[in-house]
Amino acid sequence: MYLLFYSYGENALERRAPYREEHLGLLRKSLEHGVLVMGGAYTDPLDGAAIVFRTREGAESFVKADPYVASGLVTGWKVRERNVVVGG
């Protein structure tokens, strides 16, 4: 498994609105294709997100297509391999 970590800039809640549906559609498509395991934004504060992918390639392809990245809402990202010890 691979974790994609996003960092968001200031006023992320307001700034994500124009891109949210496209971003969520990309997440849903990744889930349907078996690439995405789960994901979501941090809360209180809304300053980033963590998304779990089955492969590094899946995570990196997502980043390249994500409107949050293209718009500058995402100010930084990284992919880390995760060793699954318990659970699926």
DAJO-V477592 format. One record per pair of residues at least 4 apart in sequence whose ideal C-beta (glycine too) atoms are under 7 Angstrom apart, sorted by the first residue. I is the first residue (numbers start at 1). J is the second residue. D is the distance in Angstrom with one decimal. If there is no record, write none. Layout:
# DAJO-V477592
I & J & D
I & J & D
This chain:
# DAJO-V477592
1 & 37 & 6.6
1 & 52 & 5.8
1 & 54 & 6.5
1 & 82 & 4.4
1 & 84 & 5.6
2 & 53 & 4.8
2 & 55 & 6.4
2 & 56 & 5.0
2 & 59 & 4.9
2 & 79 & 5.4
2 & 80 & 6.9
2 & 81 & 5.7
2 & 82 & 6.5
3 & 50 & 5.9
3 & 52 & 5.9
3 & 79 & 7.0
3 & 80 & 4.9
3 & 82 & 5.2
4 & 51 & 4.4
4 & 53 & 6.2
4 & 59 & 4.4
4 & 62 & 6.7
4 & 63 & 6.9
4 & 77 & 6.5
4 & 79 & 5.4
5 & 48 & 6.7
5 & 50 & 5.7
5 & 77 & 6.3
5 & 78 & 5.3
5 & 80 & 6.9
6 & 48 & 4.9
6 & 49 & 4.4
6 & 74 & 4.9
6 & 77 & 5.2
7 & 47 & 6.8
7 & 48 & 4.7
7 & 74 & 6.8
7 & 75 & 5.1
7 & 76 & 4.1
8 & 12 & 3.8
8 & 46 & 6.7
8 & 47 & 5.4
8 & 48 & 5.3
8 & 73 & 6.0
8 & 74 & 6.4
8 & 75 & 6.5
9 & 72 & 6.9
9 & 73 & 6.4
9 & 75 & 4.5
11 & 15 & 5.2
12 & 16 & 5.7
12 & 46 & 5.1
12 & 47 & 6.9
12 & 73 & 6.2
13 & 46 & 5.5
15 & 73 & 5.2
16 & 20 & 5.3
16 & 68 & 6.5
16 & 73 & 5.5
19 & 23 & 5.5
19 & 67 & 4.0
19 & 68 & 5.7
19 & 71 & 5.4
19 & 73 & 6.7
20 & 24 & 6.1
21 & 25 & 6.2
22 & 26 & 6.5
22 & 67 & 4.8
23 & 27 & 6.6
23 & 66 & 6.2
23 & 67 & 5.6
23 & 68 & 5.3
24 & 28 & 6.3
25 & 29 & 6.3
26 & 30 & 6.4
26 & 62 & 6.7
26 & 65 & 5.9
26 & 66 & 6.1
27 & 31 & 6.4
27 & 36 & 6.3
27 & 39 & 6.3
28 & 32 & 6.3
29 & 33 & 6.4
30 & 35 & 4.5
30 & 36 & 3.7
30 & 58 & 6.8
30 & 62 & 6.0
31 & 36 & 4.5
34 & 54 & 6.9
35 & 53 & 6.0
35 & 54 & 5.9
35 & 55 & 7.0
35 & 58 & 3.9
36 & 51 & 6.9
36 & 53 & 5.9
37 & 52 & 4.0
37 & 53 & 6.6
37 & 54 & 6.4
38 & 52 & 5.2
39 & 49 & 6.5
39 & 50 & 6.5
39 & 51 & 3.1
39 & 52 & 6.1
40 & 49 & 6.3
41 & 46 & 5.9
41 & 49 & 4.3
42 & 46 & 6.3
42 & 47 & 6.0
42 & 48 & 5.2
42 & 49 & 6.3
53 & 58 & 4.2
53 & 59 & 4.2
53 & 62 & 6.9
54 & 58 & 5.9
56 & 60 & 6.1
56 & 79 & 5.7
57 & 61 & 6.0
58 & 62 & 6.4
59 & 63 & 6.7
59 & 79 & 4.7
60 & 64 & 6.6
60 & 79 & 6.5
61 & 65 & 6.5
62 & 66 & 5.9
63 & 69 & 5.6
63 & 77 & 5.9
66 & 70 & 6.9
67 & 71 & 5.6
68 & 73 & 4.5
68 & 74 & 4.9
69 & 74 & 4.6
69 & 77 & 6.9
